[in-house]
């Protein structure tokens, strides 16, 4: 069904190279691997509970008598004493098939204390339903039809969701109403029926800004609609979430045949700080849509229908958005785009940026209200236009540094035609994004120019 709606035809044989932990998909016929970063350190649990839906009911959550579903009263009680780990069986007892949990994982922590709760679907599995025995699960994941905190305005805080396959939800894949210090790590989220696949709610709706919300080392794909969507303030005069971190996620094939608003990553307004780094996004409508201050760095967007990177000002002015070391490959429209007709954008930096084969412009500046921007060390090649701009020249404050252009139909046009005195881009081998070794963010990646533009991040 999803293939008919525009989702990718998955290739199960596509995987990271032997010995490399990470997530993979196809770019054309080539396999692309995003290696995982080291996991976040978690505190040693004082209490461990075990869950397996296939055992006899009536267990106490111990390894010998697992629960069939989480007892949240018991979890809240245990959190009074210290950190808690809830271990979901990753495999069925045969050790071959993923353990299917029949019901959505509703996260209903009420304890507001300082201790962390970890919900882990990957590390262990129950090898005997009649006489439970827990063994190492390797890279397998428990499969759940959704993760949901409910629609009540209750903060579910200091929770890590780790190692789950989230698929088959009738609604969103992962929905978080509110909570502080939340981490979603090393999950696979795909083929859920609602949109977005992963959503942190608008503060204008919950009234509860998050102190920090992190998604890392996660694979989000084959989703009708948005992939990762972080709600803000919807233009209201209030502070949204303090910190959002989206790091090292592989995101692809978020499509909707009846709506063009399907982004890989969407960061809405009035968030205190966004850190969007090392994400790889393929085959969405927009790649990264941003409306809040922060650092957007070392992201690669491949084959979006329209813009690879976009500042969205529909909810009001934006400031201090720094785009560093990003790459756009074959965007249907622009590699990087801002339009200030609706509101101003100040303190914007676009540095060490590469756009290859843009359907329209490598960089487009639409100037209505004030736009203050620094553009430096950009490589724009193979587009209809390299540098393009339109609107009110008096509203534009532009500091244009180094730029390199090659093989564009027009190198600089309209508002920027007289401002651009760029050199000739020296491109490297035009291979696939991950290069011959198949792994992203290594020196052979096909988006790295011989000189200038986006550079890969340092090895962790």
N, C-alpha and C positions, 0 to 999 in steps of 0.2 A: 504493500500500500504506500509506504513512504517513498519508494522509488518513483511511483507515479506522481507524487507530490513534489518531486524535485530533490529528495534526499539521495545520498550517494548509494551506489551499488557496492556494498562493503566487500572487501577481499579478506577473508579470514586468514589467509596465509601471510598477510602483511604483518610483520612484527619487527621489533628492534633487533639489531644484531645480537648474536650470542654473547651473553655476559653483560648486556646493557639493559638495565632496568628503565622502563619508560613506556610511552604510548606511541602508537603508530597509525598512519593512514596512508593513502595513495595520493601522490601528485602526478596526474596522468598515469603512466604505467610504472612509475618509480615509487618505491616505498620510502616514506619519510618518517623518521623516528625523532621524537622529542625525549631525550634522556631525562629521567627524574633527578631533581635535586635531593640532597639528604633531607630526611623527614624532620619535622619540628620535634625537638625533645619534649617528651611528656613526663610529668612527675611519676614516680613509682607508686602504683596503686596500693592502698591499704586494704581495699576490698575488691575481689573479682567475682562477677556474676557470669553465668553461662546460659545461653539461650539456643534451643533447637526446637523448631516447631513439630518435629516428627517423633519426639519422645512422648511418654505417657504424661498426662496432665497431673498437676498437683505437686510439682517439684518445688524445691526451696531456692533454686538459683545456684546451687553448688555444682562442682564439676560432675559429681555422681548423680545428682538429681536436678538437671537443668530446668529452667522455665521453658514453657512453650511460647511465651510472650513476656515482655519486660514488665515487672512489677514496680511501678514508679514510686509507690509508697516506700518500698524497701530500698530503692535507690536513693531517694531523698533522705531516708534515715541513715544510710551508710555514709552519705556525703558529710554528715555532721562530724565524722571521725577523720576524714581525709579523702584523698583522691580515689575515684572509683573507675574501674574498667568493666565494661559489659562486653563480653566476648560472644559474638554471634557465630554460629557454626558456618564456615565458609563453604563446605561441601556436604553433600548427602553422605550417608554412612558408607557407600561404596567407594568413596574417595575419588570419584571420577566426575560426577556432575555437580554443578553449582547447587548449593542448598537454596531451594525456593521458599521464601517466606510468603505465606498466602495473603497477609494483610500489610497495609502500608505501615511503615515505621513512624509512629506518632511520638514525637519527642516532647515529653510532658514534665520535664523537671520543674519543680516549684521551689526547691531549696535555693536560696539566694546567697549562700555562703561562698567562701573564697576558693573552695576546692574544685579541681577539674574533673569532669566526667568525660570518659572516652568511650565511644561506641565503635567497636572494631569488628569489621566483617571479613578480615583477611587472614589473620595470623594462624588460627587453629580451626579444627573441625572435629565433630563427634563421629568416631568410627564405628560406634555400635549403639543403635537406638535402644535396644533392650537393656544393655549394661553399659552405660555411657563411658567412653574412653576417648580422651582428647589428644589429637596428634597434630603435627605441623601440616599446614595447608598449602605451603609453597606460595604460588602467586594467585591462587584461586580467590574468588570473592563471593560472599553471600549476596543473593539476588533479592531485592525488595522492590515492591511496586510503589515507590515514592517515599520521601522523607518529609515530614510535615510537623510544624510546631503549633498548628491550630490558628484560628482567626481571632482568639481573644487577645487583648492587648496586655500580654504577659511576656516579660523578658525571660527567655530561656538562655542563660548565660554560662560562660566557662565550659563549653561543650566542644569536643572534637568528634567529628564524624569521619571515619577513616576506613578505606578499603572496601567500600560497598559498590555493587553494581545496581544502579537505580534505573529501572526500566518497567514499562507497562503501566505506569500510573494513569488513572483517569483524569488527573489534573496535572499540575506542574511536577517536575521531577523532584526538586528540592525546594521547599518553601520555608523561609525563616521570617516569622512576623517581627521579632525583635530579640535582641540579646547582645551582651557584651562578651568580648574575648571568644568569639566563635571561630572555629577552624574547620573547613571542609578540605580534606586531604586525601589524595590518591584514590579517588572514586572514578567510576565510569557512569556517565549519565546519558541515556539515549532512549529514543523511541518512546517518549511519554506523550500523552495526548493533549495536555495543556501547554500553555506557553506563559512564561519562559521555562526553559529546562531547569535553571537555577535562579532563584529570586530572593533578594533581600528587600523587604517591603519599604515603601515610601514612609518617611517619618511623618509626613503630613496626614497619613492615614492611621498610623499606629500611635503617634505621640511619644515614641520611645527611640531616641537615637542610639545607635550602637557605638560603644567606645572603640571597638575594632572588630572587623569581619574579614576573614582571610579565606581565599580559595587558592589551592596550590597543587601542583602535580596531578591535576585532574583532567579527564578526557570527556568532553561534552560534544555530542554529535548526533546526526540523524534526528533532528528535532523540527517539528512543524512550528515555526515561529522563532522567537528569540532564543539565544543560548544562555548567556550570563547577563542578568539585568539587575542593576543596583539602584533602587529607588532613592529619590532625594526629597525635595520639599515641594515639588510641583509649583514653583514660583512663589510660594508663601514666604513671609519674612520670618523664618525660623531656621535654626541650625539643624542640619541633617546629621548623618553619621560622622563621627570624628575621624575615623581612619578606615579605609578599605584597601586591602592588599589582594591583588590578583596576580599570581606569580607562577610561571612555568606550566601553563595549561595548554592543551591541544584542543582546538575548537574547530568544528567543521560541519558543513552541510546543515545549516540552520536556514530553512526556507519555508515560505508560505505562498501557495499559488494565488491566494486572494488578497494579499497584503504585501507591500514592499518593505515593511518595517521589520526586518529580521536581521538583527545585528549579531556579530560574534560576541562583543562586549559592549555594554551600554552603561555608562556612568552618568547618572543624573545630577541635578543641581544641588548646590549648597552643602556638599560634602566637604568636611574640613580638609582632608588630604586623601588623594588617591595615589596608590603606587601600583602601576600596571606595567609589569615587567616580564620579559622572556616568554611571552605568549605567542603561539603560532596559530593562525586563523586561516581557514581555507573555505571558499565557496559559500559565502554568506552574501547578504545585500550590502550593508555597511560592515566594515571590519571592526574598528574601534570608534565608538561615538562617545565623546567626552564633553561634560558641562561643568566639571568641578576642578579646582586647583590640584596640582600634584605633578608627579613625574610619570611619564608614559615612555618607557625606554626599552630598547632591545626587543621590540615586537615585530613580527613579520606577518604581513597579510597577503594572501595569495588568492588571486582570481575572485575578488568580490564583484558582485553585479554592478555596484556603483562605487562609492568612495571607500578607499582603504582606511583613511583616518579623517575624522570629521569633528570639528567643534560645533556643538549644537547650542544655540542661544535662544531657543524658543521659550524657556522659562526665565530668561533674564540675563543680565551681564555675567561675564566670566572673567577670571583673572588668574594669572600665575599658572598657566598650563605649560609645562615644559615637555616637549617631544624631542627625545634624544636617541640617536642610533636606531631609528626605525626604518623598515623597508616595506615598500609596496610593490607587488609583482602582478602585472597584468590587471590592474583595476579597470572595471568597465567604464568608469568615469574618471575621477581625479585620484591621484595618489594621496594628496593631503589637501584639505578644504576647510575654509572658514568663510562665513558670510555674516556680516554685522548689520544687516538691514534691521533685524529685530532688536538687537541690543549690542552694547559695546563689548570688546574683548581687549584686555590690557595685560601687559606683562607676559606675553606669549613668546615662547622660544621654539624655533624649529632648527635643530642643529644635528649635523651628521645624519642626513636623511637621504635615502635612495629610492627613486621611483623608476621602475622599468616597464616600458610598453603600456603606458596609460592610454585608455581609450579616449580621454580628453586631455586634461592638464596634469603634469607632474605635481605642480603646486598651483592652487587657485586661491586668490584673495578677493573676496567680495566685500566692498567697503561701502557701508551706509553710515552707521554711527562709528565712533572712534575705534580704530584698530591700531594697537601698539604691538609691534612684532619684530623680533630679531630672526633673520634667516642666515645661516652660516654653514658652510661645508656641506652643500647638497649636491647630489648627482642625479640628474634628470635625463633619462635616455629613452628613446623609442616612442615617445608620446605624440599626440596630435599637437600639443604645445608643451614646452618645458615649463616656463614661468608665465602665469597668466593672472590678470587682475582686472576688475571693473569697479565702477562706482565713483565715489567722491575723493579726489586726490587730497583735498585739504583735511580729510578725516583720517588719513593714513600716516602713521609714524613708522617708517620702515628703516631698519638697519640691515643692509644687505652685505654680507661678507662673501666668503669664497663660494663659488658655484661652478659646476662643470656640466656641460650639456653635450649630447650626442644623438644624432639620428632622429631628432624630432622634426615633424613637418614644419613647425615654426618654433624657434627657440624661446622668444619672449614676445608677449603680445599685450595690446591695449594699455592698461594702466602701468604695466611693468615694462613696456617695450623700450622706453628710454632709460630705465634704471639698471638694466642687466648688462654687465660687461663680464661675461663668464668665460672660463676656459673650456677646453675640449676635454670631455670625460674620457678616461682610460678604463675601459671595462675589462673585467676578467673573463674567464671562460664562461659562456652562457649555458650553464648546465642547469639541472633541477635545483630547487631551493636548498635541499640538503646536501647536494654535491655527491661525488662518487662514493663517499663512505656511508651515505644514507642517514647520517645523524645531523640534526640541526645544531647550529652554534659552534661549528668547527671551521677551521681556516679554509676548507674547500667548498664552503657553501656558495651556490651559484649566484647569490644576490650581492656578493661582496665585490666592489669595484677594485681595480688595481690601485687606485689612489682616491682618497676622499670618500665621503658618504658614510653610510652606516657601517659600523664595525661590530663584530660579535662580542658578547660579554666575556669577561675573564672566566676561566674555568673555576667552578666552585671548589 
